[in-house]
Amino acid sequence: MQGNSTSTVLGRRLGGELTKLRTAAGLTQTHAAKVLTGSTTKVAKMEGGWVPMRDPDIRALCELYGLSDPAAVGGLLELARVDRERRKAKGWWNEFPNLGDMQEYVALENAATAIKAWQLTFVPGLLQTPDYIRALRNDAPSAGGDHEEFVAARLARQRRLDEAPQLSLRAVVYEAALRNLIGGADVMRGQLDHLVAVARKDSVSLRVLPFSAGARHGLNCTFNIISFAEPGAMDVVYMEVPFRRIWVEGGDAAAQHDELFERIAERALNEHDSLELIANLSGEL
């Protein structure tokens, strides 16, 4: 933030695309400012994601930069629309101040059309039970605030799976996350049974990467890919590392994460065998 201005993830994603187009066309911010009858400061704010972008400005810049493909221009306009709506939104997440910088993520999750989630050690947040969430929160040494408020916030996130327009969730979970006894046997049994139940939703695909897959790419990271338009067109990637959160805002890096997810999914069990494995693990507890 700078004063009352906020640079949003979607704004930076859109600004990055426009910057790339401008650079490829060999033009400067001064050229862009002239076609917008504005200042270079305005262009800099647009490219930095500091301000919501108007459709006429985007169309004018696309024409200046030589982008005429209707699908590509439409993708930029759609991203701008989602960003404008997200900036104005007063969603449920505003009722939970303890979310902190997670507010940006859950706001994007609420606006997304599809999410691909790869998890190594924990069940994805959208699929967690209340007891599992409590156990994670209780075991977090640095967790502050009201634990029950945190649980309520995470459960509020999960309503997105049942709301229209429907969110598509493709989750791949490493077998270790299913064998890790978070909260003990009873809590974990309830969590595993919940996974089997929720995976029956048409909008949810759940697969397991088993230990038998061996050493594969992706075993050193966890990430979510969030889509807002056509798959791959406007993706951003979200990752959590100790003490910070990382955004990969489009470009080649986002595409590489998408390719990595698909490679992981190819080596995972199919949905039927995944649910059978989860049910068997539950039965062993």
NORURDA-V5570 format. One record per pair of residues at least 4 apart in sequence whose ideal C-beta (glycine too) atoms are under 8 Angstrom apart, sorted by the first residue. I is the first residue (numbers start at 1). J is the second residue. D is the distance in whole Angstrom. If there is no record, write none. Layout:
BEGIN
i=(I;I)
j=(J;J)
d=(D;D)
END
This chain:
BEGIN
i=(1;1;1;2;2;5;5;5;6;6;7;7;7;7;7;8;8;8;8;8;8;9;9;9;9;9;9;9;10;10;10;10;10;10;10;10;10;11;11;11;11;11;11;11;11;12;12;12;12;13;13;13;13;13;13;13;14;14;14;14;14;14;14;15;15;15;15;15;16;16;16;16;16;17;17;17;17;18;18;18;18;18;18;18;19;19;20;20;21;21;21;21;21;21;22;22;22;22;22;22;22;22;23;24;25;25;25;27;27;27;27;28;29;29;29;29;29;30;30;31;31;32;32;32;32;32;33;33;33;33;33;35;35;35;35;36;36;36;36;36;38;38;39;40;41;42;42;43;44;45;45;46;46;46;46;52;52;52;52;53;53;53;53;53;54;54;55;55;55;55;56;57;58;58;58;58;58;59;59;59;60;61;62;62;62;62;62;63;63;67;67;68;69;70;71;71;72;73;74;75;75;75;75;75;76;77;78;78;78;78;79;79;79;79;80;81;82;82;82;82;83;84;85;85;86;86;86;89;89;89;90;91;91;91;92;92;93;93;93;93;93;93;93;94;96;96;96;96;96;96;98;98;98;98;98;98;99;99;99;101;101;102;102;103;104;105;105;105;106;106;106;107;108;108;108;108;109;109;109;109;109;109;110;110;111;112;112;112;112;113;113;113;113;113;113;114;114;114;114;114;114;114;115;115;115;115;115;115;115;115;115;116;116;116;116;116;116;116;117;117;117;117;117;117;117;117;117;118;118;118;118;118;118;118;118;118;118;119;119;119;119;119;119;119;119;120;120;120;120;120;120;121;121;121;121;121;122;122;122;122;122;123;123;123;123;123;123;123;123;123;124;124;124;124;124;125;125;126;126;126;126;126;126;127;127;127;127;127;127;127;128;128;128;128;128;128;129;129;129;129;129;130;130;130;131;131;131;131;131;132;132;132;132;132;132;132;133;133;133;133;133;134;134;134;134;135;135;135;135;135;136;136;136;137;137;137;137;138;138;139;143;143;145;145;146;147;148;149;150;151;152;153;154;155;159;160;161;161;161;161;161;161;163;166;167;168;169;169;169;170;170;171;171;171;171;172;172;172;172;172;172;172;173;173;173;173;173;173;174;174;174;175;175;175;175;175;175;176;176;178;178;178;178;178;178;179;180;181;181;181;182;182;182;183;183;184;185;185;186;186;187;188;188;189;189;189;190;191;192;192;192;192;192;192;193;193;194;195;195;195;195;196;196;196;196;196;198;198;199;199;199;199;199;199;200;205;206;206;206;206;207;207;207;207;207;207;208;208;208;208;208;208;209;209;209;209;209;209;209;210;210;210;213;213;215;216;216;216;217;217;217;218;218;218;218;221;222;222;223;223;223;223;223;224;224;224;225;225;225;225;225;225;225;225;226;226;226;226;227;227;227;227;227;228;228;229;229;230;231;232;232;234;235;235;235;235;235;236;236;236;236;236;237;237;237;237;237;238;238;238;238;239;239;239;239;240;240;240;241;241;248;248;248;249;250;251;252;253;254;255;256;257;258;259;260;261;262;263;264;268;269;269;269;270;271;272;273;274;275;276;277;278;279;280;281)
j=(5;6;7;7;50;45;50;51;50;87;11;12;48;49;50;12;49;83;86;87;104;13;49;104;108;236;247;249;14;49;79;82;83;86;108;228;236;15;48;49;50;51;52;53;83;16;48;49;249;17;49;79;234;236;249;250;18;49;53;76;79;80;83;19;46;47;48;49;20;47;249;250;251;21;76;79;250;22;46;47;58;61;65;76;23;47;24;251;25;61;62;65;66;67;27;28;29;31;32;47;61;65;27;65;64;65;66;31;32;64;65;32;33;40;43;44;47;34;40;35;64;36;40;43;61;64;38;39;40;42;43;60;61;63;64;42;43;57;60;61;42;43;43;44;45;46;51;47;48;50;51;50;51;53;57;80;83;84;87;57;58;80;83;84;58;80;59;77;80;81;60;61;62;73;76;77;80;63;73;77;64;65;67;68;72;73;76;67;68;72;73;73;73;74;75;230;76;77;78;79;229;230;233;234;80;81;82;228;229;234;83;228;229;234;84;85;86;111;228;229;87;88;89;111;107;108;111;107;110;111;94;106;107;110;96;156;99;103;106;107;110;153;156;103;103;149;150;152;153;156;144;145;146;149;150;153;103;106;153;105;245;106;245;107;108;109;238;245;110;153;157;111;112;226;236;238;115;126;157;160;167;226;157;160;228;167;226;227;228;165;167;168;227;228;229;167;168;169;170;226;227;231;126;167;168;169;170;224;225;226;227;170;171;224;225;227;258;261;124;126;169;170;171;172;223;224;225;171;172;218;221;222;223;224;260;261;264;123;124;171;172;173;174;177;222;174;176;177;219;221;222;174;176;177;180;222;128;136;177;180;182;127;128;132;173;177;178;182;191;195;128;169;171;173;224;154;157;157;158;160;161;169;171;158;171;194;195;198;204;206;132;133;136;154;158;191;133;187;190;191;194;134;151;155;135;183;187;190;191;136;182;183;187;188;190;191;137;150;151;154;155;138;147;151;183;139;182;183;184;187;140;182;183;143;147;150;151;143;147;182;147;150;149;150;150;151;152;153;154;155;156;157;158;159;163;167;167;169;198;201;203;204;167;203;203;203;203;204;205;205;265;204;205;206;207;207;208;209;261;264;265;268;177;178;206;207;208;209;208;209;219;179;208;209;210;211;277;180;211;192;195;208;277;278;281;281;188;185;187;188;187;188;191;187;188;188;189;285;190;285;191;192;285;193;282;285;194;195;196;278;279;281;282;285;197;282;198;199;206;275;278;200;275;278;279;282;204;206;204;205;206;271;274;275;204;271;271;274;275;278;265;268;269;270;271;274;268;269;273;274;277;278;213;216;218;264;267;268;269;268;269;277;267;268;219;263;264;267;260;263;264;260;261;263;264;239;239;240;237;238;239;257;261;237;238;239;235;236;237;238;254;257;258;261;235;236;237;238;231;232;233;234;235;234;235;233;234;234;235;255;258;250;250;254;255;257;258;247;248;249;250;254;247;248;253;254;257;245;246;247;248;245;246;247;248;244;245;246;245;246;253;254;257;254;254;255;256;257;258;259;260;261;262;263;264;265;266;267;268;274;273;274;277;274;275;276;277;278;279;280;281;282;283;284;285)
d=(7;5;8;8;7;8;5;7;7;8;6;6;6;4;5;7;6;6;7;7;7;6;8;6;6;6;5;6;6;7;6;6;4;6;7;7;7;6;8;3;7;7;7;8;5;6;7;3;5;7;7;6;7;6;5;5;7;7;6;6;5;6;6;6;6;4;6;5;6;8;6;6;7;7;6;8;7;6;7;6;8;6;8;7;6;5;6;8;6;7;7;4;8;6;5;8;8;8;6;8;7;6;8;7;7;5;6;4;7;7;7;7;6;5;4;6;8;7;6;7;7;6;8;5;6;7;5;6;5;7;5;5;7;8;5;7;7;6;6;7;4;7;7;6;6;6;8;6;6;4;5;8;6;6;7;7;6;5;6;6;6;5;7;8;7;8;6;6;7;8;6;6;6;8;6;6;6;6;7;8;6;6;4;8;8;5;7;8;8;6;6;8;7;6;6;8;7;6;6;6;5;7;5;6;6;6;6;7;5;7;6;6;7;5;6;6;6;5;5;8;6;7;6;7;6;7;5;6;8;8;6;8;6;6;7;5;6;5;5;6;7;7;8;8;8;6;8;7;4;8;8;4;7;6;6;7;5;7;6;8;6;6;8;6;7;6;6;7;6;8;6;7;6;6;7;8;7;8;6;6;8;7;8;6;6;6;5;6;6;7;7;7;6;6;7;7;4;8;7;8;4;6;8;7;7;5;7;6;7;6;7;5;8;7;4;8;7;5;5;7;7;7;4;7;8;5;8;8;5;6;8;6;6;8;8;6;6;7;5;7;7;5;7;6;6;5;7;6;7;8;5;7;6;5;6;7;8;7;6;8;7;5;5;6;7;6;8;8;6;7;7;8;5;7;8;6;6;6;6;7;6;6;8;8;7;7;6;6;8;7;5;5;8;7;8;7;7;8;5;5;5;6;6;6;6;6;5;6;7;7;6;6;6;8;7;4;6;7;5;5;8;6;6;6;7;6;5;3;8;5;7;6;8;5;5;6;7;8;7;8;7;8;6;6;7;7;6;6;7;6;6;7;7;8;6;5;6;7;8;7;6;7;7;5;6;5;6;5;7;5;7;7;7;5;7;5;7;6;7;5;5;5;5;6;7;8;6;7;8;5;7;6;6;7;5;5;8;6;8;7;8;7;8;6;5;7;8;6;8;5;6;6;7;3;6;7;6;4;7;8;6;6;6;6;5;4;6;7;7;5;7;6;4;8;7;6;6;6;6;8;5;8;5;6;6;8;6;8;6;8;4;7;8;6;8;6;7;6;7;8;6;4;6;7;6;5;6;5;8;4;6;7;5;7;8;6;6;4;8;8;6;7;5;7;7;8;7;6;6;6;7;6;8;7;5;7;7;7;5;7;5;6;8;7;5;8;5;8;5;8;7;6;6;6;7;5;8;6;6;7;8;7;5;5;8;5;5;8;8;7;6;7;6;5;8;8;6;6;7;5;6;6;7;4;7;5;5;7;7;6;8;7;4;8;7;8;5;8;8;6;5;5;6;7;5;7;6;7;7;6;6;6;7;7;6;6;6;7;6;7;4;4;6;7;6;6;6;6;6;6;6;7;6;7;7)
END
